[in-house]
Protein backbone atom coordinates (compact mmCIF):
# COMPACT_ATOMS: atom_id res chain seq x y z
CA UNK A 1 0.00 0.00 0.00
CA UNK A 2 2.80 2.41 0.93
CA UNK A 3 4.57 1.69 -2.37
CA UNK A 4 1.41 2.56 -4.28
CA UNK A 5 1.11 5.95 -2.50
CA UNK A 6 4.78 6.79 -3.14
CA UNK A 7 4.53 5.94 -6.84
CA UNK A 8 1.35 8.07 -7.13
CA UNK A 9 3.11 11.02 -5.45
CA UNK A 10 6.06 10.68 -7.83
CA UNK A 11 3.69 10.54 -10.82
CA UNK A 12 1.83 13.67 -9.68
CA UNK A 13 5.12 15.55 -9.13
CA UNK A 14 6.42 14.58 -12.59
CA UNK A 15 3.13 15.58 -14.21
CA UNK A 16 3.17 18.93 -12.43
CA UNK A 17 6.75 19.63 -13.56
CA UNK A 18 5.88 18.67 -17.14
CA UNK A 19 3.22 21.37 -17.17
CA UNK A 20 4.94 23.98 -15.00
CA UNK A 21 8.15 24.25 -16.99
CA UNK A 22 6.53 24.98 -20.38
CA UNK A 23 4.29 27.50 -18.61
CA UNK A 24 7.28 29.32 -17.10
CA UNK A 25 8.98 29.86 -20.46
CA UNK A 26 6.36 32.39 -21.70
CA UNK A 27 6.44 34.11 -18.31
CA UNK A 28 10.19 34.49 -18.71
CA UNK A 29 9.66 35.85 -22.23
CA UNK A 30 7.14 38.40 -20.89
CA UNK A 31 9.64 39.50 -18.27
CA UNK A 32 12.71 39.71 -20.53
CA UNK A 33 11.35 40.55 -23.98
CA UNK A 34 10.93 44.31 -23.79
CA UNK A 35 14.18 45.16 -21.94
CA UNK A 36 16.32 42.81 -24.02
CA UNK A 37 14.79 43.92 -27.32
CA UNK A 38 15.13 47.63 -26.51
CA UNK A 39 18.72 47.15 -25.33
CA UNK A 40 19.62 45.37 -28.57
CA UNK A 41 17.81 48.13 -30.51
CA UNK A 42 19.89 50.84 -28.85
CA UNK A 43 23.23 49.06 -29.16
CA UNK A 44 23.06 47.29 -32.51
CA UNK A 45 20.28 48.95 -34.48
CA UNK A 46 17.20 47.86 -36.34
CA UNK A 47 18.73 44.96 -38.27
CA UNK A 48 19.71 43.13 -35.09
CA UNK A 49 16.23 43.63 -33.66
CA UNK A 50 14.70 41.65 -36.52
CA UNK A 51 16.73 38.64 -35.44
CA UNK A 52 15.80 39.17 -31.80
CA UNK A 53 12.08 39.41 -32.57
CA UNK A 54 12.15 36.32 -34.78
CA UNK A 55 14.13 34.62 -32.00
CA UNK A 56 11.37 35.46 -29.51
CA UNK A 57 8.87 33.94 -31.94
CA UNK A 58 11.04 30.83 -32.12
CA UNK A 59 11.08 30.58 -28.33
CA UNK A 60 7.30 30.98 -28.26
CA UNK A 61 6.94 28.33 -30.97
CA UNK A 62 9.06 25.89 -28.98
CA UNK A 63 7.22 26.59 -25.75
CA UNK A 64 3.85 26.18 -27.52
CA UNK A 65 4.92 22.79 -28.86
CA UNK A 66 6.18 21.77 -25.42
CA UNK A 67 3.02 23.00 -23.66
CA UNK A 68 0.79 21.32 -26.24
CA UNK A 69 2.66 18.06 -25.77
CA UNK A 70 2.42 18.29 -21.98
CA UNK A 71 -1.29 19.11 -21.92
CA UNK A 72 -2.90 17.45 -24.94
CA UNK A 73 -0.53 15.44 -27.15
CA UNK A 74 -2.69 16.31 -30.17
CA UNK A 75 -1.87 18.22 -33.31
CA UNK A 76 -5.32 19.81 -33.54
CA UNK A 77 -4.75 21.78 -30.33
CA UNK A 78 -1.41 23.05 -31.67
CA UNK A 79 -2.89 24.73 -34.75
CA UNK A 80 -3.96 28.01 -33.06
CA UNK A 81 -0.44 28.50 -31.71
CA UNK A 82 1.03 27.89 -35.16
CA UNK A 83 -1.46 30.25 -36.82
CA UNK A 84 -0.63 32.91 -34.21
CA UNK A 85 3.12 32.71 -34.89
CA UNK A 86 2.59 32.78 -38.67
CA UNK A 87 0.17 35.70 -38.24
CA UNK A 88 2.66 37.65 -36.15
CA UNK A 89 5.43 37.19 -38.69
CA UNK A 90 3.12 38.01 -41.63
CA UNK A 91 1.86 41.22 -40.06
CA UNK A 92 5.40 42.30 -39.19
CA UNK A 93 6.35 41.75 -42.82
CA UNK A 94 3.33 43.78 -43.93
CA UNK A 95 4.18 46.53 -41.42
CA UNK A 96 7.75 46.69 -42.67
CA UNK A 97 6.58 46.88 -46.27
CA UNK A 98 4.05 49.62 -45.45
CA UNK A 99 6.76 51.51 -43.57
CA UNK A 100 8.99 51.43 -46.65
CA UNK A 101 6.15 52.67 -48.87
CA UNK A 102 4.62 55.42 -46.73
CA UNK A 103 7.49 56.83 -44.69
CA UNK A 104 10.47 58.61 -46.20
CA UNK A 105 13.91 57.83 -44.79
CA UNK A 106 14.41 59.19 -41.30
CA UNK A 107 11.28 58.88 -39.17
CA UNK A 108 11.11 61.98 -37.02
CA UNK A 109 9.37 62.63 -33.73
CA UNK A 110 5.81 63.75 -34.30
CA UNK A 111 5.68 62.39 -37.86
CA UNK A 112 2.26 60.74 -37.48
CA UNK A 113 0.66 63.70 -35.73
CA UNK A 114 0.30 65.83 -38.84
CA UNK A 115 -3.02 65.49 -40.68
CA UNK A 116 -1.40 64.89 -44.06
CA UNK A 117 0.29 61.77 -42.66
CA UNK A 118 -2.87 60.10 -41.36
CA UNK A 119 -2.79 57.48 -44.12
CA UNK A 120 0.76 56.52 -43.19
CA UNK A 121 -0.29 56.22 -39.54
CA UNK A 122 -3.21 54.01 -40.48
CA UNK A 123 -1.26 51.58 -42.71
CA UNK A 124 1.92 51.47 -40.62
CA UNK A 125 0.56 51.57 -37.07
CA UNK A 126 -3.17 51.29 -36.53
CA UNK A 127 -4.29 48.70 -39.04
CA UNK A 128 -1.45 46.18 -38.49
CA UNK A 129 -1.65 46.49 -34.70
CA UNK A 130 -5.40 46.00 -34.43
CA UNK A 131 -5.49 43.30 -37.08
CA UNK A 132 -2.73 41.41 -35.28
CA UNK A 133 -4.32 41.73 -31.86
CA UNK A 134 -7.64 40.58 -33.31
CA UNK A 135 -5.93 37.60 -34.93
CA UNK A 136 -4.24 36.73 -31.62
CA UNK A 137 -7.53 37.06 -29.73
CA UNK A 138 -9.35 34.77 -32.16
CA UNK A 139 -6.53 32.22 -32.01
CA UNK A 140 -6.53 32.37 -28.19
CA UNK A 141 -10.28 31.77 -28.01
CA UNK A 142 -9.98 28.92 -30.51
CA UNK A 143 -7.11 27.39 -28.48
CA UNK A 144 -9.13 27.60 -25.27
CA UNK A 145 -12.18 26.00 -26.90
CA UNK A 146 -10.04 23.26 -28.49
CA UNK A 147 -8.35 22.65 -25.14
CA UNK A 148 -11.71 22.47 -23.38
CA UNK A 149 -12.96 19.95 -25.93
CA UNK A 150 -9.75 17.93 -25.51
CA UNK A 151 -10.56 17.53 -21.82
CA UNK A 152 -8.47 20.19 -20.15
CA UNK A 153 -10.26 22.32 -17.61
CA UNK A 154 -8.06 24.09 -15.08
CA UNK A 155 -4.97 23.35 -17.19
CA UNK A 156 -6.20 25.93 -19.70
CA UNK A 157 -4.88 28.59 -17.33
CA UNK A 158 -1.37 27.40 -18.26
CA UNK A 159 -1.92 28.71 -21.80
CA UNK A 160 -2.75 32.28 -20.76
CA UNK A 161 0.93 33.31 -20.19
CA UNK A 162 1.76 32.11 -23.69
CA UNK A 163 -0.91 34.32 -25.24
CA UNK A 164 0.18 37.30 -23.16
CA UNK A 165 3.77 36.77 -24.28
CA UNK A 166 2.69 36.47 -27.91
CA UNK A 167 0.73 39.73 -27.65
CA UNK A 168 3.68 41.54 -26.09
CA UNK A 169 6.17 40.25 -28.66
CA UNK A 170 3.80 41.20 -31.47
CA UNK A 171 3.28 44.73 -30.13
CA UNK A 172 6.98 45.59 -29.58
CA UNK A 173 7.62 47.04 -33.09
CA UNK A 174 4.37 49.01 -32.98
CA UNK A 175 5.26 50.45 -29.58
CA UNK A 176 8.60 51.62 -30.93
CA UNK A 177 7.07 53.15 -34.07
CA UNK A 178 4.38 54.84 -32.00
CA UNK A 179 6.98 56.25 -29.63
CA UNK A 180 9.02 57.59 -32.54
CA UNK A 181 6.26 58.86 -34.81
CA UNK A 182 3.95 60.30 -32.17
CA UNK A 183 6.73 61.73 -30.01
CA UNK A 184 5.36 59.85 -27.02
CA UNK A 185 8.90 59.36 -25.72
CA UNK A 186 10.07 62.49 -23.95
CA UNK A 187 13.78 63.14 -23.63
C-alpha positions, 0 to 999 in steps of 0.5 A: 500500500505504501509503495502505491502511495509513493509511486502516485506522489512521484507521478503527480510531481512529474506531471506537475513539472511537465506542465509547470516548466513549459508555462514558465517559459512564456512568463520568462519571455514576458519578463525579458522581452521588452528590456532585451529587445530595446537594449539590442535596438539601442546598441546594434540597431534595427537589423539586429532587432529583426533577429531578436524578434524572430528569435522570440517567436522561435522561443514561443513556438518551442514553448507552444509545442512543449506545452501542447505536448504536456497538456494534450498530445494532439496536433489539432490543439497546436494549430492556433499556436502555429497560426498565431506565430505565422500571423505575427510574422506576416503582419510584421512583414506587412508593417515593414513593407508599409513603412517602406512605402509610406514613410520617407527615410528618417522617421522623425518625432511627431511624424504621425501627428500631422493630418497629411500623414494620417494614411501613413499612420493608419497603414503602418501603425493602426491597421497592423496592430489592431489586425494582429491583436484581433488575430491573436484574440481569435486564435486564443479563443480557438485554443481555449475551446479546443483545449476544453474539448480535448478535456483540459479544464483548469490546465487551460490557465497554463496557456494564458501566459503564452498568449500574453507573451505572444501579444507583447512580442507582437506589439513591440515594433508598434510600440517603438514606431508609436513612440518615434512617430507620435513623439510619445517618448520624452527626452 
